[in-house]
Amino acid sequence: MRVVLMSGSSHPALGAAIAKVLDLEQGRCVTAQFPDGEHHVEVAEEVRGCDVYLLQSLGPPVDAHLMELLLLVDACRRRGAGRVTAVVPYLAYARQDRRETGREPLGARLVADLIRVSGVDRAVVVDLHSPAVEGCFNIAVEHLSAMPLLADHVRRTVTPGSVVVSPDLGGVKRVERYAAQLKLPVAVVHKHRRSGSEVQARTITGDVKGCPPIIVDDMISTAGTIEAAVNALLEAGCAPEVTVVATHALLVGPAVERLSRLPIRRLLTTDSVPRVDRLPFKVEVVSIAALLARTIELLRLGSQGG
């Protein structure tokens, strides 16, 4: 079965990087918007009977990129694609995987259903906000992690005496995996979220006094969680040489302003979403193109074997 890799408009640079690793030409498609905001897509590539991989990261503007993905999938199906895999390095709405008050929608399940109903056979995602989000899908999900890549990059320049910090209780298991790979102790910041962008840190578990902290999270949106964690760590006497590690650096709203006020030595992230330019601190980007390309190749070989 012929393999076709196509990219939506959300992250063409990552699509080109994956295509280069796979030594493929990207499939031709056109994406545009009508004056009223409706999306229009055309799949110009011949995909009949093909194994199609659609790359579309769901970073800002989230809803526009999600709708474009759904339309591209439908267009491929109507052109006779044999199989369609959605490669979604950053999956939006993954934070809405539970109902806190009983008055909210289950956003993660709704998005998973939309992706399935559009005609996707399987999805490839990277570092979901919670592993529980996999259960929202009724199709096969390849859940990849950029943690080994990021941890390996940190290890090359780690400062002696550092401590790996989880900015909240939900990320403890993630941080423990990083700490095991880096052979460093763990600390946890206990936070209270006041709103989508406002966070208050309460206490810290673990010894951080005099230690350069390595704060690890899956994503940075408005940076409220990072800001609260850094301020709490500084009050607890940590060394003012902060490293922040996150797979998905969305950096929306007040994020850049917040981070620029903090003693951040560097931000280490991936290219799961396009990089925000002109940041006032050092940013190191580890590409996940090879990780995604290797997964596509394994899925292709597995499909042939089946």
N, C-alpha and C positions, 0 to 999 in steps of 0.2 A: 504494500500500500504506500503510495507516494506521500511524503511528509510535506506539509505546507505550514510555514510559520508566518503569522500576520500580527501586526501591532496596531492597536487603536491609537488615539491621539494623546493618551495620558503620559506615555514615557517612550517616545521613539528611540531615544539614545540607548536605553536598555535593550529594546528589541534588536537594534543594529548590533549591539555587543553579543547578544545570544546567537544571532545569525552568523556572526563572524566565527564564533567558537564551533558552531555546527557546520560551517562551510556551506551555508545555504543562502540563496537569494530570498529576501522577504517577499511574501505574497502581496499582490497589489490590492489595495483597498482605498477608498476615498471617504473621508469623514468631513461633514460640514454642518452648518446650522442655518435654518431658515430665519428670516427676520424676526419671527415671533418666538424664536428660541427652540423650536422643534429640531431634533437631530435628524440628519439625513446621512445614510451610509450606502456605499455601493462596494460589493466585492467583485473586483475586476478579474481576480485570479480564477483560473479553472480549478475547482475544488471537488468536482464530481468523483465520488469514491475515494477521496483522499483522507488522510489522517491529519486533521487541522488543529494547530495550536494557536490560540488567540491570546496575545499578551495584552493585558490591560490592568494597570495598577489603579486602585480606587482611591487615590489621593485627591486633594482639592482641585477643582470643584467635584465633590464626591458624587452627587446625584447625576450630574452631566456625564461623568465617566462611567457610572453604572449603566445608565440608559444606553449609552453608545455601545457598551459591551453586549447588552441584551440584543440590540438591533443587529450587531455584527454576527452574533451567533445565529439569529433567525435567518439572516441573509445567507450564511453558509449552508444551513440546513435546506433552505429553499433552492440552493444551487446543487444539492445532492451530495454534500459532504458525507463521507463514510463514518467518521467519528470526529467529535469536536471536544477538545480539552481547553478549558479556560485556565490560563496561567495568570494568577492574580497575586503578585508579590505582596501587596498590602491590601487586605480585605477590610473595607469600611463596614461600619455597623457591628463589628465583632465585639465591641464593648457592651452592646445591648443583648447580652446572652442570658439575662435573667430579669425578673420583674421584682423590683425592690418593694414597691408599694402596692402592687396589684392593679395599678391604674395605667401602666405603660404597655406599649406593644413589645413583642419579642422581636426586635429589629433584626437580630442575627438570623433567626429562623426565616423571617420574611424574605430577606435578601438571598438566603440559600435556596428558598423555594423559587424565587424569581429566576435565579441562575439555572436551576434544573429545568423549569418549565420552558425556558427559552430554547432548550435543546442541547444543553451541555451534558456530555457523558461522564466527565470527571473533572475535578478541579485540582490545581496545584497552588498551594498557598505557602507563605513563609511567616513563621513566628506569629501565630494567631495570639490575640490578647489573652485568650484562655483556651486550653485544649478542649474544653467542653463545647466549643463552637463547632468542632468536627461533628458532634452529634446532631447539629441542626441540619446537616446535609443528608439527603436520601440518595446521593450518588457517591462514587468513590472519591476520596480526598487524599492527595499526597501532601502531608504536612511537613514541610522542610524547616530546618533551623539554620540560621546564620551564626548561631552561638559559637561553634568550633572555629569559624573564620575570624570572628571578632575577638574571641579569647586568645587565639594564637597571635593576633596582631598586638593585643595588649601585653602579652607575655614578653614580647621583644623589648619593650621599653618600660616595664613595670618598675615603679619606685620601691626600693626596699622598705619594709614596714607598712606597706599599704593594707587597707582593709576593703573588702568588697561589700557594698551597701545595697540593700533593697530599700527603695523609697516607700514601700508599703508592704503590708502582710501578704497581699496577693502575689507578689513577685518573689517570695522566699525560695521556692523550689528552683526557680530560674537562677537566682543568685548563688544558691548552693552548688549548682552545676558549674557555674563560672569559677567559684572559689576552689572547687575540687581540681579543676583544670589548671588554675593558677597557683594552687597550694597556698592560699591566703585565708585568713579568718573572715568571718561574716558578721555584719551588723545589720539591724533592721530598724527602720524609722516607722513609728506608728502614726498614721495620719487620719485626719477627718476631712472628708470632702464636703465643702459647703455648697458648691455649685459645679457646673461643668468646667469652670476655669479657676475657681478659688479653692485652695487646699490649706489646711492647718496641720502642722506637725505637732505631735504631743510629746512622745517619749522615744528614747532610743534604747534598743536592746543590743548589748555588745560594747566592747571597749574601742573607742575611736580617738581617745585623747592623743594628740601628737601624730596621728596616722594620716597619711594622704589617702583620701577616700576615692574609691572607684564605684560610682553610682551606676547600677545596671537596671535598665528597664526595657520593655519591648518596644515602646514608642514614646515620642515626645510630641504632644499636640500644642497646647498653649504654654507648656513648661511650668504650670502651677505646682505640680507634684515635685519636680526637680528643684524649683525655687524653695519650697517649704523644706525639703530634705536638706538642701545645702545650708540653709539658715539654722536649722536644728543641729546639724553637725558642727557648724562653726561655734554655736553656743556651747556645745559639748567639748570643745577644745581640739577639734581635728586640725590637721595642717591645712593651710589655705591654698592647697594645690589639688584642685578637684578635676578628676577625669570622669566624663559622662559617656556611657556606652548604651546605645539604643539601636535596634534594627531599623526602625522606621522614624525618621526625623521629619515630621510634617511641618513643625515650626510655624504654626498659624497664629493669628491674633497677636497678643502681646509677647509671644515666645521669645523673639530675638531681643526685645527690650529687657525682659526679665533675665535672660541668660547673660546679657552684656553687663549686668550689675553684679554678677557673681564672680568669685575667683576661679573661673573655669580655665584649667590649663589646656584642655583639648576636649573636643567632642568627637567620638568615634562612632560612625554609623555606616549604613550600606546605601546602595543606590536603588533600594526598593521603590523609592519615589524620587522625582527629580530634585537635585540639590538646590537649596535656597542660596542665592549669591550674596556676596558682600556681607559676610558675617564678621562681627568684631572679635572673633576668637578663632583659634586654630581648629579646623575641621579635617578629619581624616576619613576618607570614604573607601570602604572595602566593597568591591563589586561582587554581586551574587550572580553575574551572568554565567559563569562556568558552572555554578551549582544548578541553575535552572536548565542550562544546556545538557548537563549530564543526566538530569531527571527526564528531560524530553527524550533523550537517546535511549534510556532504560525503558521508558514506557513504550517507545516505538518497537524496541526489540521484543519486549514482553507481548505486545500485540501481535507481532509476527509469529512468535512462538505459540500463541494461543490459536 
